Amino acid sequence: MKKNLTTALLMTVATTVLLGIVYPALVTGLAHALFRDKANGQLIVRNGQVIGSRIIGQPFSGPAYFHPRPSAAGNGYDAANSGGTNLGPTNQKLIDRIRADASAMQADNPGTPIPIDLLTSSASGLDPHISPAAAEFQVMRVARARGVAADRIRILVAEKTQLRQLGFLGEPRVNVLELNLLLDERFPVRMKD
């Protein structure tokens, strides 16, 4: 009995050290050495300051910016509360929110169908991408707010549109943060006097 208990304790300590410390340290070290940007969250840095991540959505408001999908993650894009709402299609709270959002969006583009990803949140609530159709829906609002021709904004959307991976995986998508950063770089928002 004593021999079995000693063996069990030694195996517990050995596997804890090997699988709980050595293996994670090795994998983390390799990830940082081989894929530094990805291992650190694909952070976007401007002027020495982290302003966001390519893989986590963040809120944008105001007519001069492209808006992301709605977020159900805590108080909007809170990674600690990642997750969908789990509200079913007949839930009145979801119906009311979608109707209010659709009404506000129709004010910018009367009579134009709203792409579904502008009305529904993703499963994680942190999706940094919108569809090219969702970006196109917002082009006129952004162009008016920035005092730029819509075709010039469409060129930026096309630049930031990522195609299917390997030609068949996933859907075309536009990273909202990267698009808005490009907008600020090429067509800064003019301050009104």
C-alpha positions as CSV (number, residue, x, y, z in Angstrom):
1,M,0.0,0.0,0.0
2,K,2.8,2.4,1.0
3,K,4.7,1.6,-2.3
4,N,1.5,2.3,-4.4
5,L,0.9,5.6,-2.6
6,T,4.5,6.7,-3.1
7,T,4.4,5.8,-6.8
8,A,1.1,7.6,-7.2
9,L,2.4,10.8,-5.5
10,L,5.7,10.7,-7.6
11,M,3.7,10.3,-10.8
12,T,1.4,13.2,-9.9
13,V,4.4,15.4,-9.2
14,A,6.2,14.3,-12.3
15,T,3.2,14.7,-14.7
16,T,2.3,18.1,-13.1
17,V,5.8,19.4,-13.7
18,L,6.1,17.9,-17.1
19,L,2.6,18.7,-18.4
20,G,1.8,21.7,-16.3
21,I,5.1,23.6,-16.5
22,V,7.6,22.2,-19.0
23,Y,5.2,21.5,-21.9
24,P,3.3,24.9,-21.7
25,A,6.6,26.8,-21.4
26,L,8.0,24.9,-24.4
27,V,4.9,25.5,-26.6
28,T,4.7,29.2,-25.5
29,G,8.4,29.7,-26.3
30,L,8.1,28.1,-29.7
31,A,5.0,30.2,-30.5
32,H,6.8,33.4,-29.6
33,A,9.9,32.4,-31.5
34,L,8.1,31.2,-34.7
35,F,4.9,33.2,-34.7
36,R,5.6,36.3,-32.6
37,D,2.7,38.5,-33.9
38,K,0.1,35.7,-33.6
39,A,1.3,34.5,-30.2
40,N,0.9,38.0,-28.8
41,G,-2.7,38.6,-30.0
42,Q,-2.0,40.2,-33.4
43,L,-1.8,43.7,-31.7
44,I,-1.8,46.8,-33.8
45,V,0.6,49.5,-32.5
46,R,0.7,53.1,-33.6
47,N,3.2,55.6,-32.3
48,G,4.3,53.1,-29.6
49,Q,0.8,52.6,-28.3
50,V,-1.4,49.5,-28.7
51,I,-4.7,50.6,-30.2
52,G,-6.3,47.2,-30.8
53,S,-6.1,43.7,-32.1
54,R,-6.7,42.3,-35.5
55,I,-8.6,39.4,-34.0
56,I,-10.8,41.1,-31.4
57,G,-13.6,43.5,-32.4
58,Q,-14.0,46.8,-30.8
59,P,-16.7,49.4,-30.9
60,F,-16.7,52.4,-33.3
61,S,-19.3,55.1,-33.3
62,G,-20.0,58.2,-35.2
63,P,-20.8,58.6,-38.8
64,A,-17.2,58.9,-40.0
65,Y,-16.3,55.3,-39.1
66,F,-17.4,51.9,-40.3
67,H,-19.3,50.2,-37.5
68,P,-18.7,46.5,-36.6
69,R,-21.3,43.8,-35.9
70,P,-23.2,44.3,-32.6
71,S,-21.6,42.6,-29.6
72,A,-23.3,40.6,-27.0
73,A,-20.1,40.3,-25.0
74,G,-20.6,42.0,-21.7
75,N,-20.6,45.8,-22.1
76,G,-19.7,45.5,-25.8
77,Y,-16.6,43.7,-27.0
78,D,-15.6,42.7,-23.4
79,A,-13.3,39.6,-24.0
80,A,-13.9,38.5,-20.4
81,N,-17.6,38.1,-21.2
82,S,-17.3,36.6,-24.7
83,G,-20.3,34.8,-25.9
84,G,-23.6,35.2,-27.8
85,T,-26.9,36.2,-26.3
86,N,-28.6,32.8,-26.7
87,L,-31.8,34.7,-27.5
88,G,-34.0,32.7,-29.8
89,P,-35.5,34.2,-33.0
90,T,-38.9,34.7,-31.3
91,N,-37.4,36.4,-28.2
92,Q,-39.0,39.8,-27.9
93,K,-35.9,41.5,-26.5
94,L,-33.9,40.4,-29.6
95,I,-36.8,41.4,-31.9
96,D,-37.0,44.9,-30.3
97,R,-33.2,45.4,-30.5
98,I,-33.0,44.4,-34.2
99,R,-36.0,46.6,-35.1
100,A,-34.4,49.6,-33.3
101,D,-31.0,48.9,-35.0
102,A,-32.7,48.4,-38.4
103,S,-34.7,51.6,-38.1
104,A,-31.6,53.7,-37.2
105,M,-29.6,52.1,-40.1
106,Q,-32.5,52.7,-42.6
107,A,-32.2,56.5,-41.8
108,D,-28.8,56.4,-43.6
109,N,-29.8,54.2,-46.5
110,P,-33.6,54.3,-47.0
111,G,-35.0,51.3,-48.8
112,T,-31.7,49.5,-49.0
113,P,-31.6,46.0,-47.5
114,I,-29.5,45.7,-44.4
115,P,-26.9,43.0,-44.4
116,I,-27.7,40.5,-41.6
117,D,-24.3,40.8,-40.0
118,L,-25.0,44.4,-39.1
119,L,-28.0,43.4,-37.1
120,T,-26.9,40.1,-35.5
121,S,-23.9,39.5,-33.2
122,S,-21.4,36.7,-33.7
123,A,-21.2,33.7,-31.5
124,S,-18.3,35.1,-29.6
125,G,-19.5,38.7,-29.6
126,L,-15.9,39.7,-30.5
127,D,-15.9,39.3,-34.3
128,P,-13.6,41.9,-35.8
129,H,-14.9,41.5,-39.4
130,I,-17.9,42.4,-41.4
131,S,-19.0,41.2,-44.8
132,P,-18.1,43.3,-47.9
133,A,-21.9,43.9,-48.2
134,A,-22.0,45.3,-44.7
135,A,-19.1,47.6,-45.5
136,E,-20.8,48.7,-48.8
137,F,-24.0,49.5,-46.9
138,Q,-22.0,52.0,-44.8
139,V,-19.9,53.6,-47.6
140,M,-22.3,56.5,-48.3
141,R,-22.5,57.5,-44.6
142,V,-18.8,57.4,-44.1
143,A,-18.2,59.3,-47.4
144,R,-20.6,62.0,-46.4
145,A,-19.1,62.4,-42.9
146,R,-15.6,62.6,-44.3
147,G,-16.4,64.8,-47.3
148,V,-14.9,62.3,-49.7
149,A,-16.4,60.7,-52.9
150,A,-18.0,57.3,-52.2
151,D,-15.8,55.6,-54.9
152,R,-12.7,56.6,-53.0
153,I,-14.0,54.9,-49.9
154,R,-15.0,51.8,-51.9
155,I,-11.4,51.6,-53.0
156,L,-10.3,51.4,-49.4
157,V,-12.9,48.8,-48.7
158,A,-11.6,46.7,-51.6
159,E,-8.0,47.1,-50.3
160,K,-9.0,45.7,-46.9
161,T,-11.3,43.0,-48.1
162,Q,-9.8,39.6,-47.4
163,L,-10.8,36.8,-49.7
164,R,-11.6,33.2,-48.9
165,Q,-8.6,31.3,-47.5
166,L,-7.1,29.0,-50.1
167,G,-9.9,30.1,-52.4
168,F,-12.6,28.1,-50.8
169,L,-12.4,28.4,-46.9
170,G,-14.6,30.9,-45.1
171,E,-16.2,34.0,-46.5
172,P,-14.8,37.3,-47.8
173,R,-14.5,39.7,-44.9
174,V,-13.4,43.2,-44.0
175,N,-11.5,43.9,-40.7
176,V,-13.3,47.0,-39.3
177,L,-10.4,48.3,-37.2
178,E,-7.9,48.0,-40.1
179,L,-10.3,49.7,-42.4
180,N,-11.0,52.6,-40.0
181,L,-7.3,53.1,-39.4
182,L,-6.7,53.3,-43.2
183,L,-9.6,55.8,-43.4
184,D,-8.0,58.0,-40.8
185,E,-4.6,57.8,-42.6
186,R,-5.9,58.6,-46.0
187,F,-9.0,60.8,-45.3
188,P,-8.7,62.3,-41.8
189,V,-11.9,63.5,-40.2
190,R,-12.2,67.2,-40.5
191,M,-12.9,69.1,-37.4
192,K,-15.9,71.5,-37.6
193,D,-15.4,75.0,-36.3
